[in-house]
Amino acid sequence: MLTAAVALAVLATTGPATADGPGRAPGAESHEPGVDPTPERPPTSEVSWLSFPGGVFAVDSLGHTVRYRACDGDTGRVADPAMLVAAGVASGAVVVGGTAYRYRVPLVGRSEGTLEVIQRHRPPTTLTGVVVTSPQPPTDPVEGAWLFPLSGQLARVVADASLNPAGVTVRDLSGRYGDQQIAVNGSLRPKAASVIKLWILVELLRRVDCGQVSLDDGVLVTPEDVVGGTGQLQFETFPQVVTVHRLAQYLIKYSDNVAANVLITYLGGFAPVNALIDSMNQRSTILARRMLDSAAAQRGEENYTSPDDVVSLLGAVWDGEILTPASRDLMIGFMREQTLNTKIPAALPQGVPVAHKTGDLPDASHDVGYYLIPGTETAVAFLTAGPMATGDETVRRMARTVYDFLVTPVEGAVEE
């Protein structure tokens, strides 16, 4: 049995606190307009998380930290100085609040890991599940090699975008390319704009899956909640009670800023969304301000993400590693209803099925989501900084490049 002698330390986030989310690391400066090169938490290549029904167990083997986050609670990020890392597996144990967590988590994605949860006066619970990394390794490296030429094609588009630092990450979800992931500037960290709303939705649906909230619940929206920008709720009369389902749908369908801010409050502020991000080891993403909060933006409180983090989230949703199948389908259904269609859909032939989420600021233009072409389902993230108008065109060029490759595969698997 484990004892209370197991070392435990709750880690502080890098940088000063910003509202109820972590702040920017001291000294972090952008080298290109609209791009923050320094994540809130130091990046590391030795991270993985164990997906099991109702929760995750995150491991950072370089920092010797872990985090348990499930329907029954959240340990926060804790230290395990005695963590053993050998043969590509991290193992150890921590005790938090009288509950012991004994783990054996491979650092290679798609492997199987185990977590034993031990509480006093209760039988131990053994949880097993798939290990998730970013990127996930291909299921078939030979088939995956056929996707490599797309990297060279996208690199040329990115190089041509002289006014817009751009990044793109693509992951095969269909198996046609062995579930391979490729990227060009996948760690680019521009302002997230409305792409951050995907994490708000996933945290909400995770709670629905846990039975903690219901989509039928009503939330009182007041005149003080109303902001401008994108969305439909701003044109309605308040106060009124709006269902959680409608808030979630409008959050994506209309990129509704009122819905986003109301849901942030409903979930308990920035901290729960950032806890979701941290539990999935997505080191470039942070929710640090509400929508259209210009005062917060002027204070340097900004939302950021990267193409790699976006595809990490989209892949986990698609594979059922963070949401139940019902919530997964609901989320993708909302993304299929997206009404802001001037980027990915505008670049593709009419009728090509996509599910996506845009993001727009004067110095950022993004579109991310799923190509739902039967037999060639693919997750994509196209992110740019710089002037929005030229960024829109760069996104469209990247989107069409991926589509053309998917429908007319390059002959021969030559890495570029």
C-alpha positions as CSV (number, residue, x, y, z in Angstrom):
1,M,0.0,0.0,0.0
2,L,1.0,3.6,-0.6
3,T,1.8,5.8,2.4
4,A,1.5,9.5,3.1
5,A,5.3,9.6,2.8
6,V,4.9,9.9,-1.0
7,A,6.1,13.4,-1.9
8,L,3.5,15.9,-3.0
9,A,3.8,19.5,-4.1
10,V,1.4,21.7,-6.0
11,L,3.2,23.6,-8.8
12,A,2.5,27.3,-9.5
13,T,2.0,28.4,-13.1
14,T,4.7,30.4,-14.7
15,G,4.1,34.1,-14.4
16,P,1.8,36.2,-12.3
17,A,-1.9,35.3,-11.9
18,T,-4.2,36.9,-14.4
19,A,-7.8,37.0,-13.0
20,D,-8.3,33.2,-12.4
21,G,-5.9,32.2,-15.1
22,P,-2.1,32.2,-15.4
23,G,-0.3,35.2,-16.7
24,R,2.3,35.7,-19.3
25,A,5.8,34.7,-18.3
26,P,8.1,37.6,-17.4
27,G,10.2,38.7,-20.3
28,A,8.1,37.1,-22.9
29,E,8.2,39.2,-26.0
30,S,6.8,38.8,-29.5
31,H,9.3,38.6,-32.3
32,E,6.6,38.9,-35.0
33,P,3.4,41.0,-34.7
34,G,0.6,39.1,-33.1
35,V,2.8,36.1,-32.2
36,D,3.8,35.2,-28.7
37,P,6.9,32.9,-28.8
38,T,6.7,31.9,-25.1
39,P,4.1,29.5,-23.8
40,E,2.7,30.1,-20.3
41,R,4.1,26.7,-19.2
42,P,7.6,25.6,-20.4
43,P,7.3,23.1,-23.3
44,T,8.7,19.6,-22.9
45,S,8.7,16.7,-25.3
46,E,8.3,14.1,-22.5
47,V,4.6,14.4,-21.9
48,S,1.7,12.1,-22.3
49,W,-1.8,11.6,-20.8
50,L,-3.8,8.6,-20.1
51,S,-7.4,8.7,-21.3
52,F,-9.9,6.6,-19.3
53,P,-13.7,6.9,-19.0
54,G,-14.6,10.1,-17.3
55,G,-11.1,11.5,-16.9
56,V,-7.4,11.9,-17.7
57,F,-4.1,11.4,-16.0
58,A,-1.4,13.7,-17.3
59,V,2.4,13.0,-17.0
60,D,5.3,15.3,-17.6
61,S,8.3,13.0,-17.3
62,L,10.8,15.8,-17.8
63,G,9.3,18.0,-15.0
64,H,8.4,15.0,-12.9
65,T,4.8,16.2,-12.5
66,V,1.4,14.5,-12.9
67,R,-2.3,15.6,-12.8
68,Y,-5.4,13.6,-12.3
69,R,-8.6,15.2,-13.6
70,A,-11.9,13.3,-13.7
71,C,-15.5,13.5,-12.8
72,D,-14.7,12.9,-9.1
73,G,-12.1,15.6,-8.8
74,D,-8.9,17.4,-9.9
75,T,-5.6,17.1,-8.0
76,G,-4.1,20.0,-9.8
77,R,-0.5,19.8,-11.2
78,V,1.5,18.0,-8.6
79,A,5.1,16.9,-8.3
80,D,6.4,13.4,-8.0
81,P,10.2,13.7,-7.5
82,A,10.5,10.0,-7.2
83,M,9.0,9.3,-10.6
84,L,10.8,6.5,-12.4
85,V,11.4,7.0,-16.2
86,A,12.8,3.9,-17.9
87,A,12.3,2.1,-21.2
88,G,9.9,4.8,-22.4
89,V,7.5,4.4,-19.4
90,A,6.9,6.8,-16.5
91,S,5.8,5.2,-13.2
92,G,5.3,6.4,-9.7
93,A,2.8,7.3,-7.1
94,V,1.4,10.4,-5.4
95,V,-1.0,11.0,-2.5
96,V,-3.4,13.9,-2.7
97,G,-6.1,14.6,-0.1
98,G,-5.8,11.1,1.3
99,T,-6.2,9.4,-2.1
100,A,-3.2,7.6,-3.6
101,Y,-2.6,7.4,-7.3
102,R,-0.2,4.7,-8.5
103,Y,0.5,5.0,-12.3
104,R,2.3,3.3,-15.1
105,V,2.1,5.5,-18.2
106,P,4.1,4.9,-21.4
107,L,5.4,8.0,-23.1
108,V,4.5,6.6,-26.5
109,G,1.0,7.4,-27.8
110,R,-1.6,4.7,-28.6
111,S,0.0,2.5,-25.9
112,E,-2.0,1.3,-22.9
113,G,-1.4,2.7,-19.5
114,T,-2.8,2.0,-16.1
115,L,-3.7,4.0,-13.0
116,E,-4.6,2.6,-9.6
117,V,-6.7,4.9,-7.4
118,I,-6.5,3.9,-3.7
119,Q,-8.8,5.4,-1.1
120,R,-9.2,4.5,2.5
121,H,-11.9,2.0,3.4
122,R,-12.6,1.4,-0.3
123,P,-11.4,-1.3,-2.7
124,P,-8.7,0.0,-5.1
125,T,-9.9,1.1,-8.6
126,T,-7.8,0.2,-11.5
127,L,-8.2,2.4,-14.6
128,T,-6.8,1.5,-18.0
129,G,-6.8,3.4,-21.2
130,V,-5.1,4.7,-24.3
131,V,-2.1,7.0,-23.9
132,V,-2.3,10.2,-25.8
133,T,0.7,12.3,-27.0
134,S,1.1,15.3,-29.3
135,P,1.4,14.2,-32.0
136,Q,0.0,10.7,-31.8
137,P,2.3,8.3,-33.6
138,P,0.9,6.9,-36.9
139,T,-0.8,3.5,-36.8
140,D,0.9,2.6,-40.0
141,P,4.2,4.4,-40.8
142,V,4.3,3.0,-44.3
143,E,0.9,4.4,-45.2
144,G,1.7,7.6,-43.2
145,A,4.7,8.3,-45.5
146,W,2.3,9.0,-48.3
147,L,1.2,12.2,-46.5
148,F,4.7,13.6,-46.3
149,P,4.7,15.4,-49.7
150,L,1.9,17.6,-48.4
151,S,4.4,19.2,-45.9
152,G,6.4,20.5,-48.8
153,Q,3.3,21.9,-50.6
154,L,2.2,23.7,-47.4
155,A,5.6,25.0,-46.7
156,R,5.6,26.8,-50.0
157,V,2.2,28.4,-49.2
158,V,3.6,29.5,-45.8
159,A,6.7,30.9,-47.3
160,D,4.7,32.9,-49.8
161,A,2.7,34.6,-47.0
162,S,5.2,37.4,-46.5
163,L,2.7,39.5,-44.5
164,N,1.4,36.7,-42.3
165,P,3.4,34.4,-40.1
166,A,1.5,31.2,-40.6
167,G,1.3,27.7,-39.2
168,V,-0.6,24.5,-40.2
169,T,-1.0,21.1,-38.7
170,V,-2.9,18.2,-40.4
171,R,-3.8,14.8,-39.0
172,D,-5.3,11.9,-40.9
173,L,-8.2,10.5,-39.0
174,S,-9.4,8.0,-41.5
175,G,-6.5,5.6,-41.5
176,R,-6.0,6.2,-45.3
177,Y,-2.6,7.8,-44.4
178,G,-2.0,5.6,-41.4
179,D,-3.3,8.3,-39.0
180,Q,-0.1,10.3,-39.8
181,Q,0.3,14.0,-38.6
182,I,2.3,16.6,-40.4
183,A,2.9,20.2,-39.7
184,V,4.6,23.4,-40.9
185,N,5.3,25.8,-38.1
186,G,3.0,23.7,-35.9
187,S,4.3,25.5,-32.7
188,L,3.4,29.0,-34.0
189,R,1.6,30.8,-31.2
190,P,-0.6,33.6,-32.4
191,K,-3.6,35.1,-30.6
192,A,-6.3,32.4,-30.4
193,A,-9.2,34.7,-31.3
194,S,-12.4,32.7,-31.3
195,V,-10.7,29.4,-31.8
196,I,-10.4,29.4,-28.0
197,K,-14.1,28.8,-27.9
198,L,-13.5,25.1,-28.7
199,W,-11.9,24.5,-25.4
200,I,-14.8,26.3,-23.6
201,L,-17.2,23.9,-25.4
202,V,-15.1,20.8,-24.6
203,E,-15.0,21.7,-20.9
204,L,-18.7,22.2,-20.9
205,L,-19.5,18.9,-22.6
206,R,-17.0,17.1,-20.3
207,R,-19.2,18.2,-17.4
208,V,-22.3,17.1,-19.2
209,D,-20.7,13.7,-19.6
210,C,-19.9,13.6,-15.9
211,G,-23.6,14.4,-15.1
212,Q,-22.6,17.6,-13.4
213,V,-24.6,19.9,-15.7
214,S,-27.4,19.4,-18.2
215,L,-27.8,21.0,-21.6
216,D,-31.4,21.7,-20.5
217,D,-30.2,23.9,-17.6
218,G,-31.1,27.6,-17.9
219,V,-28.7,30.4,-17.4
220,L,-29.8,34.0,-16.6
221,V,-28.3,36.4,-19.2
222,T,-28.4,40.0,-18.2
223,P,-27.9,43.3,-20.2
224,E,-24.5,43.5,-18.5
225,D,-23.4,40.3,-20.3
226,V,-24.0,41.8,-23.8
227,V,-20.9,42.5,-25.9
228,G,-20.6,43.2,-29.6
229,G,-18.6,41.4,-32.3
230,T,-19.8,38.1,-33.7
231,G,-23.0,36.4,-32.5
232,Q,-26.7,36.6,-32.4
233,L,-27.6,36.9,-28.7
234,Q,-26.6,40.6,-28.6
235,F,-29.7,41.4,-30.7
236,E,-32.1,39.8,-28.2
237,T,-33.9,41.3,-25.2
238,F,-32.4,40.8,-21.8
239,P,-32.6,39.7,-19.0
240,Q,-33.8,36.3,-20.1
241,V,-33.0,32.7,-19.3
242,V,-31.1,30.9,-22.0
243,T,-30.5,27.1,-22.1
244,V,-27.0,25.7,-21.9
245,H,-27.7,23.9,-25.1
246,R,-28.4,27.1,-27.0
247,L,-25.4,28.9,-25.5
248,A,-23.2,26.0,-26.6
249,Q,-24.7,25.9,-30.1
250,Y,-24.4,29.7,-30.6
251,L,-20.9,29.6,-29.2
252,I,-19.8,27.7,-32.3
253,K,-22.5,28.2,-34.9
254,Y,-22.4,32.0,-34.7
255,S,-19.1,32.3,-32.8
256,D,-21.2,34.1,-30.3
257,N,-19.2,36.3,-27.9
258,V,-22.1,36.8,-25.4
259,A,-22.4,33.0,-25.2
260,A,-18.7,32.6,-24.7
261,N,-18.5,35.1,-21.8
262,V,-21.7,33.7,-20.1
263,L,-20.3,30.1,-20.4
264,I,-16.9,31.2,-18.9
265,T,-18.8,32.5,-15.9
266,Y,-21.0,29.4,-15.8
267,L,-18.0,27.1,-15.7
268,G,-16.4,29.1,-12.9
269,G,-14.0,31.4,-14.8
270,F,-10.8,30.8,-16.7
271,A,-9.3,28.3,-14.3
272,P,-11.4,25.3,-15.3
273,V,-10.8,25.8,-19.0
274,N,-7.1,26.2,-18.3
275,A,-7.2,23.0,-16.2
276,L,-8.6,21.1,-19.2
277,I,-5.8,22.5,-21.3
278,D,-3.1,21.6,-18.8
279,S,-4.5,18.1,-18.2
280,M,-4.1,17.5,-22.0
281,N,-0.5,18.8,-21.9
282,Q,-1.3,21.5,-24.4
283,R,1.5,23.9,-23.6
284,S,0.9,26.8,-26.0
285,T,-2.8,27.4,-25.2
286,I,-4.3,29.6,-22.6
287,L,-7.6,31.4,-21.9
288,A,-6.7,34.6,-20.1
289,R,-9.4,37.1,-21.1
290,R,-13.0,37.3,-22.0
291,M,-14.3,38.1,-25.5
292,L,-14.0,41.7,-26.5
293,D,-12.3,42.7,-23.2
294,S,-10.1,45.3,-24.7
295,A,-8.9,46.6,-21.2
296,A,-7.6,43.1,-20.4
297,A,-5.9,42.9,-23.8
298,Q,-4.2,46.2,-23.2
299,R,-2.9,44.8,-19.9
300,G,-1.3,42.0,-21.8
301,E,-3.9,39.4,-20.9
302,E,-4.4,37.5,-24.1
303,N,-5.6,34.1,-25.4
304,Y,-3.1,32.1,-27.4
305,T,-2.9,28.7,-29.1
306,S,-0.9,26.8,-31.8
307,P,-1.8,24.6,-34.7
308,D,-0.3,21.6,-32.9
309,D,-2.5,22.2,-29.8
310,V,-5.6,22.7,-31.9
311,V,-5.1,19.4,-33.7
312,S,-4.3,17.7,-30.3
313,L,-7.7,18.8,-29.1
314,L,-9.6,17.9,-32.3
315,G,-7.9,14.5,-32.5
316,A,-8.8,13.7,-28.9
317,V,-12.4,14.7,-29.5
318,W,-12.6,12.6,-32.7
319,D,-11.1,9.6,-31.1
320,G,-13.4,9.7,-28.0
321,E,-10.5,10.3,-25.6
322,I,-11.9,13.4,-23.9
323,L,-15.7,13.3,-24.6
324,T,-18.3,10.5,-24.9
325,P,-19.5,9.6,-28.4
326,A,-22.7,11.6,-27.8
327,S,-20.9,14.8,-26.8
328,R,-18.4,14.3,-29.6
329,D,-21.1,14.1,-32.2
330,L,-22.9,17.1,-30.7
331,M,-19.7,19.2,-30.9
332,I,-19.0,18.2,-34.5
333,G,-22.6,18.9,-35.3
334,F,-22.3,22.4,-34.0
335,M,-19.1,22.9,-36.0
336,R,-21.0,21.7,-39.1
337,E,-23.5,24.5,-38.6
338,Q,-20.8,27.2,-38.6
339,T,-22.2,30.3,-40.3
340,L,-18.9,32.1,-40.9
341,N,-17.8,30.4,-44.0
342,T,-15.4,32.7,-45.8
343,K,-12.3,30.6,-45.3
344,I,-12.2,26.8,-45.4
345,P,-15.6,26.3,-47.1
346,A,-15.0,29.2,-49.5
347,A,-11.7,27.5,-50.6
348,L,-13.3,24.1,-51.4
349,P,-15.7,23.0,-54.0
350,Q,-19.3,23.6,-53.1
351,G,-20.8,20.7,-51.0
352,V,-17.5,19.4,-49.6
353,P,-18.5,18.4,-46.0
354,V,-16.6,20.3,-43.3
355,A,-17.0,21.0,-39.6
356,H,-15.0,24.0,-38.5
357,K,-14.4,27.0,-36.2
358,T,-13.0,30.4,-37.3
359,G,-11.0,33.0,-35.4
360,D,-10.7,36.6,-36.4
361,L,-8.9,39.6,-35.0
362,P,-7.3,42.6,-36.8
363,D,-4.0,40.8,-36.4
364,A,-5.1,37.2,-36.7
365,S,-7.0,34.9,-39.1
366,H,-7.7,31.3,-38.4
367,D,-9.9,28.4,-39.4
368,V,-9.7,24.9,-37.9
369,G,-11.7,21.8,-37.9
370,Y,-12.5,18.6,-39.8
371,Y,-12.6,17.7,-43.5
372,L,-15.4,15.1,-43.5
373,I,-14.8,13.6,-46.9
374,P,-15.9,10.0,-46.5
375,G,-12.9,7.7,-46.2
376,T,-10.5,10.7,-45.9
377,E,-11.6,12.4,-42.7
378,T,-8.9,14.8,-41.6
379,A,-8.3,17.3,-38.8
380,V,-6.7,20.6,-39.8
381,A,-5.6,23.8,-38.1
382,F,-4.7,26.9,-40.2
383,L,-3.5,29.8,-38.0
384,T,-2.0,33.1,-39.1
385,A,-0.9,36.3,-37.5
386,G,-0.6,39.7,-39.2
387,P,-3.3,41.6,-41.2
388,M,-6.6,39.8,-41.3
389,A,-7.4,40.3,-44.9
390,T,-4.2,38.7,-46.2
391,G,-4.4,36.2,-43.5
392,D,-7.8,35.1,-44.8
393,E,-6.3,34.5,-48.2
394,T,-3.4,32.5,-46.7
395,V,-5.9,30.3,-44.8
396,R,-7.8,29.7,-48.0
397,R,-4.7,28.7,-49.9
398,M,-3.6,26.3,-47.2
399,A,-7.1,24.9,-47.0
400,R,-7.3,24.3,-50.8
401,T,-3.8,22.8,-50.8
402,V,-4.8,20.2,-48.3
403,Y,-8.1,19.4,-50.1
404,D,-6.3,19.0,-53.5
405,F,-3.8,16.6,-52.0
406,L,-6.5,14.5,-50.3
407,V,-8.6,14.1,-53.5
408,T,-5.6,13.7,-55.8
409,P,-2.8,12.0,-53.7
410,V,0.8,12.7,-54.7
411,E,2.4,9.8,-56.4
412,G,5.2,8.4,-54.3
413,A,6.0,8.9,-50.7
414,V,8.9,11.3,-50.7
415,E,9.5,13.4,-47.6
416,E,10.2,17.1,-48.3
